[in-house]
Amino acid sequence: MTLSVVLFNGSPRPGGNTELCLRRVERGLRAEGISTEIVPLAEKRIEPCRACMGCEGRRRCAQEDDLNDMIEKMEAAQGIILGSPTWFGSVSGWIKNLIDRSGLVSRLNGHMYRRKVGAPVIAVRRGGAVQVYNEIISFFAINHFYMVGSSYWNFAFGLEPGEAAHDAEGMRTMDDLAANMAHLLKALEAAGAPGAPCLPPRSP
């Protein structure tokens, strides 16, 4: 099996600092022989969750937009990275909608992402990144993911597109994150445990 990681870019700015960070992690993963795909969420239509519960027992959302394509990508990958800029101390709307809807689908269908590997990647101008990091980590923690650490929290600092590349510690953090994620994915593969059967469905 070829190991793969899907990286969701929650920024609407092509070539911005969130994308720069994700590409830095992607480079490290590919150097370890892991297949990657970066998905620009701002190019997709992903509406807020209506909490209709129509996903229960279907493994797909009942709302008609691009969310189910994202769920398919998450199911197919062994690793998932959510990248977001810091907007008023929170994730962007694209990441929030992905978290709310894919998380509910997972939890109403036996925890579909159980034992996948997850990590956040955050771009920030100055402050607020800790809350963004915690929001994404909370999504992983409540959905049975293995979570990957690094040498610092997964932030890089910059405002103008490309500025984060000058954050030496931030770039080292992205490199270490990629190395740690690759190590864990390979260890799980060697153990024959890249995932596990779903649990019985449970209300959120």
WOWOBEL-V578645 format. One record per residue. N is the residue number from 1. PHI is phi as a letter, one per 40 degrees, with the letter a starting at -180 (NA if undefined). PSI is psi in degrees with one decimal (none if undefined). D_CENTER is the distance of its C-alpha to the mean C-alpha in Angstrom with 1 decimal. Layout:
BEGIN
n = {N/N}
phi = {PHI/PHI}
psi = {PSI/PSI}
d_center = {D_CENTER/D_CENTER}
END
This chain:
BEGIN
n = {1/2/3/4/5/6/7/8/9/10/11/12/13/14/15/16/17/18/19/20/21/22/23/24/25/26/27/28/29/30/31/32/33/34/35/36/37/38/39/40/41/42/43/44/45/46/47/48/49/50/51/52/53/54/55/56/57/58/59/60/61/62/63/64/65/66/67/68/69/70/71/72/73/74/75/76/77/78/79/80/81/82/83/84/85/86/87/88/89/90/91/92/93/94/95/96/97/98/99/100/101/102/103/104/105/106/107/108/109/110/111/112/113/114/115/116/117/118/119/120/121/122/123/124/125/126/127/128/129/130/131/132/133/134/135/136/137/138/139/140/141/142/143/144/145/146/147/148/149/150/151/152/153/154/155/156/157/158/159/160/161/162/163/164/165/166/167/168/169/170/171/172/173/174/175/176/177/178/179/180/181/182/183/184/185/186/187/188/189/190/191/192/193/194/195/196/197/198/199/200/201/202/203/204}
phi = {NA/c/c/a/b/b/b/c/c/c/b/c/c/d/g/c/c/c/c/d/c/c/c/c/c/d/d/c/c/c/c/c/g/c/c/b/a/c/b/c/c/c/c/b/b/b/c/c/c/c/f/c/g/c/c/c/g/b/g/a/c/c/c/c/a/c/c/c/c/c/c/c/c/c/c/c/c/c/b/b/b/b/b/a/c/c/b/f/g/a/c/c/c/c/c/c/c/c/c/c/c/c/c/c/d/c/c/c/b/g/g/c/b/d/g/c/b/b/a/c/b/b/b/a/c/a/b/g/c/c/c/c/d/c/c/c/d/c/c/c/c/c/b/g/c/c/b/b/c/a/c/a/c/c/b/b/b/i/b/c/d/g/c/c/c/c/c/c/c/c/c/c/c/c/c/c/c/c/c/c/c/c/c/c/d/c/c/c/c/c/c/g/b/c/a/a/d/c/c/d/d/a/c/c}
psi = {132.6/122.5/142.2/150.6/132.4/130.8/115.6/124.3/111.6/15.3/143.1/2.1/103.5/132.4/11.4/-175.4/-29.6/-46.4/-40.3/-45.0/-43.9/-39.3/-31.4/-44.5/-42.6/-42.7/-42.8/-38.9/-43.8/-33.7/-23.0/8.6/17.7/133.1/140.7/157.7/128.6/127.1/114.3/103.1/-26.7/-15.5/-1.7/161.4/106.2/100.9/164.2/156.4/135.7/-0.5/40.6/-14.9/13.6/-7.1/-14.4/126.1/0.6/-19.9/13.0/154.6/144.9/-13.5/146.0/89.1/-151.0/3.0/-39.9/-30.3/-37.1/-38.8/-40.4/-41.3/-39.6/-38.6/-37.3/-28.3/153.8/-23.8/146.1/127.1/130.3/117.4/132.8/144.0/167.6/110.3/108.1/43.0/20.5/174.5/162.4/162.6/-33.8/-44.4/-40.8/-44.4/-38.3/-45.0/-51.1/-45.4/-45.3/-31.3/-41.4/-42.0/-44.7/-48.5/-27.1/2.7/43.2/26.1/73.8/-25.2/18.7/127.4/22.0/170.4/129.3/153.4/145.7/155.1/127.4/132.7/137.7/142.8/-48.6/-57.2/170.8/-5.1/-27.5/-42.3/-39.7/-46.2/-47.0/-35.4/-44.9/-42.5/-37.0/-37.5/-46.2/-42.5/-36.5/-4.5/25.9/29.0/153.6/132.8/141.8/132.7/176.2/-164.5/-9.1/172.0/150.4/65.7/153.4/141.6/132.7/150.7/-60.8/150.1/129.1/-12.6/-31.7/-22.0/-21.2/-2.0/92.9/-43.1/-38.8/-40.9/-37.4/-38.0/-42.0/-40.2/-43.5/-37.0/-46.3/-44.1/-41.7/-38.8/-43.7/-42.7/-46.4/-43.1/-43.1/-36.1/-41.4/-39.9/-44.0/-31.7/-4.7/26.4/58.1/-15.8/-169.8/157.5/151.1/150.7/165.5/141.7/144.5/140.3/147.3/none}
d_center = {21.1/19.0/15.7/12.8/9.2/7.4/5.8/5.7/8.3/9.4/12.7/15.9/17.6/17.9/18.2/17.2/15.9/12.2/12.7/15.0/12.7/10.1/13.4/14.6/12.0/12.4/16.1/16.1/14.3/16.8/19.6/18.9/19.3/15.8/15.1/12.3/11.5/10.2/10.2/11.8/11.3/14.6/16.5/15.7/17.4/15.3/17.8/17.5/17.9/21.7/21.6/24.0/23.0/23.8/20.8/22.6/23.7/22.4/18.7/18.2/18.4/21.9/21.2/22.0/19.4/16.5/14.1/15.4/14.7/10.9/11.6/13.7/11.2/8.9/12.3/13.5/10.9/11.3/8.1/4.4/2.8/2.4/6.1/9.0/12.8/14.8/16.9/19.7/17.9/15.0/11.8/12.8/14.0/11.7/8.6/11.2/12.5/9.4/9.0/12.8/13.6/11.2/11.7/15.4/15.7/14.3/16.7/19.6/19.4/19.6/15.9/14.7/11.7/14.1/13.9/10.9/9.3/6.1/5.9/5.7/7.8/10.6/13.6/16.7/20.3/21.9/20.8/18.5/15.4/15.8/15.4/12.2/10.9/12.5/11.3/7.6/9.2/11.5/9.2/8.5/12.1/13.7/12.3/13.7/10.8/12.1/10.6/11.3/13.6/15.2/18.5/17.5/14.7/12.1/14.0/16.1/19.0/20.4/21.6/23.0/21.0/21.1/22.2/19.3/20.6/23.6/21.7/22.7/21.2/17.8/17.9/19.1/16.2/13.8/16.3/16.5/12.8/13.0/16.2/15.2/12.3/14.9/17.4/15.8/14.9/18.5/19.9/18.5/19.8/23.1/23.4/23.0/20.3/17.0/16.7/19.2/21.0/19.9/21.7/24.2/22.8/22.9/22.9/20.2}
END
